[in-house]
Amino acid sequence: MSLRGTKQSPIVGGDCFGKNALAMTFAKKAERTYLEDYMLFASAAEFIKPEFEKDRTAWKESPFEWVLSLPSGSKGKLGKRLVYQWCAVKGLSIGNSPDSEADMLINGHRVEIKFSTLWQDGNYTFQQIRDQNYEYAVCLGISPFQAHCWVISKKILKKFVIGHLGQHTGMSGKDTAWFSINPISPQEWLSECGGTLDQAYVALKSLSNKR
């Protein structure tokens, strides 16, 4: 029987091979594009890196240099531990807060702890300040070879910080505040709140006479 004039069926094997080859070509092209884009991002990141890296030269040989590597949450926990142990060694009466509205009790007073290392601009920045059930905020600042501390009443915070210096925008912006202190020239409203560790200790010790 002659096959002349009849339509030939495609060779199945050859058709699959062609599709596979085309798919492999597209896959290789996509992979090459991905690698090119990845290297572009890597190169850009290396160029931008110095703008975001913290200059730790000032912290070299400081006993607190390791603190810079901690995530913000761990820094907050460290600040609470430092204040707790410092108060204990100084002979202040300390205790755990009965709820999450305050971090600890000092001489029977509800106290919130805020912690900051010295930023590159020369300021301490105390964050996540809320209008919770505490009487005082102890703001501990650590520099490479110095420490500063302010004991700020809730009344003063509400007058100058809470509701005035929102940390976030949107609905929660007014609920969370932050503020910065230059230890060399702190704000006038902090004049009665300490600054040095000795001044902060005197302020904390006097709390037992104010209740």
HELIX and SHEET records of a PDB file:
HELIX    1   1 VAL A   12  PHE A   52  1                                  41    
HELIX    2   2 THR A   57  TRP A   59  5                                   3    
HELIX    3   3 GLU A   65  SER A   69  5                                   5    
HELIX    4   4 SER A   72  VAL A   89  1                                  18    
HELIX    5   5 LYS A  154  PHE A  160  1                                   7    
HELIX    6   6 GLU A  188  LEU A  190  5                                   3    
HELIX    7   7 LEU A  197  LYS A  205  1                                   9    
HELIX    8   8 SER A  206  ASN A  209  5                                   4    
SHEET    1   A 6 ILE A  94  ASN A  96  0                                        
SHEET    2   A 6 MET A 104  ILE A 106 -1                                        
SHEET    3   A 6 HIS A 109  THR A 117 -1                                        
SHEET    4   A 6 TYR A 136  ILE A 142  1                                        
SHEET    5   A 6 ALA A 147  SER A 153 -1                                        
SHEET    6   A 6 GLY A 194  GLY A 195 -1                                        
SHEET    1   B 2 TYR A 124  ILE A 129  0                                        
SHEET    2   B 2 ALA A 177  ILE A 181 -1                                        
END                                                                             
